[in-house]
Amino acid sequence: MRSKTVNTQKSKEVAEVKNKNLPNGTRDEFGSQAEVKEQLQIKLLDLFKNRGFRKLTTPVVEYSDVFKPLSADNYRPYQFLDEQGETLVLRPDLTLPVARVMSTTGIELPVKWYYNGDVFRVKKRLSGSYNQITQAGIEIIGYKGLKADWECLQVALSGCRQLNLADVTVELSQAKFVEAVIRQLPLPDPTKASLKQALFDKDLSRYQSLWAPLTGTAFEKFLSEWPWLFGDFNQVIKIVETLPRAVEVEKIVKSLIATKSFLNQQFPEDHVTLDLSVPSPQSYYTGMAFRGFTGKSADYLFSGGRYDDLLTNFQKVKVSAVGVAFDVDALVERAELPVDQRQTLIYFDDDQWELAESKLAEVQNATLCLSQSRQAAKQLADSTGSRLLDLTKGRQ
Ligand SMILES: N[C@@H](Cc1c[nH]c[nH+]1)C(=O)O
């Protein structure tokens, strides 16, 4: 009995402490920052709508199975159980729910969706990054060709332009490249798998010892450079071109070169780089992938890519798809916050509501003063640096 009392008291204490704190990796947003975020979202959504995309909203809570195709280390979700004991998660990604919708609704293809919402990814404690991120993005489903990839890049870079973000670097990569090269190498299968892993881990000594048997072959030049195969687009391609001819690699290179020309033509002031030494940014990508950066920050502004196999996780038919999502919080960080303008407080008596309304409509940056006395209104105006428009002047 006694110990029970102690326990209840203890849990009460814990609850009291926690009710003023936020869970790790979350934050409140208010004032200019929240308003700028809203404006950025409105601009992006207008851009999507004006290009003929249609709105798709999915729930924040989904069955955890929807997100099976994600790599577990990068996307640890918040998990909980529903009343039947099924595992639910707060969505860690917005593309997989779109794939789920497509496989369950029989909506006719092709289709272009846009969305805006939060994703939740549990990051390591003290990593300094947030667990709740706002994304605004598009998914184009039912088109195989490069035009759909380019439409995503066009939307991504037009969005940056509209938000006055200059000097964007688009980093291209290709989900199939590493596999396509490894397949050509005359090495035993287990060595191939280890080589790929060592490359991705940037474990250079292991990497070098694994490809050592190919020294003196036509692969040597490429293999000796592979861990550094990122950065200047033309230089990366030059190294790739030292490889013995292989149809799949050539196809990949051709589409990357065509995409670079497209970007240079449409957005001559932006930069294009290439990274062919990393794993795909998303485990579900099957083709070209892209990320946008500005300045020195490692945070990307947008991220996207082609995922032609994703829908096969939900249904038997293979469907081509490509999409891109802006990280709205990363955009807010780079936006200039407006200096708060002086506000006008409209003070009025209870029977002057209509007059107050008309002043509110007339005066810029005004708000109703809800104080109960003239003195309180004056105090509020002083303490907030606001102008006071007193409609009760001359009245009793
Ligand atoms: N869902 C991806 C972005 C994306 C949208 N469509 C295709 N990829 C991400 O969060 O990184």
The ligand as a Gaussian input file, in Angstrom:
#p B3LYP/6-31G(d) Opt

LIG

1 1
 N       10.961000      11.418000     -50.234000
 C       12.277000      11.841000     -50.615000
 C       12.236000      12.927000     -51.660000
 C       11.532000      12.463000     -52.891000
 C       10.335000      12.793000     -53.344000
 N       10.100000      12.058000     -54.440000
 C       11.135000      11.313000     -54.683000
 N       12.028000      11.534000     -53.712000
 C       13.031000      12.349000     -49.382000
 O       12.429000      12.618000     -48.357000
 O       14.249000      12.480000     -49.439000

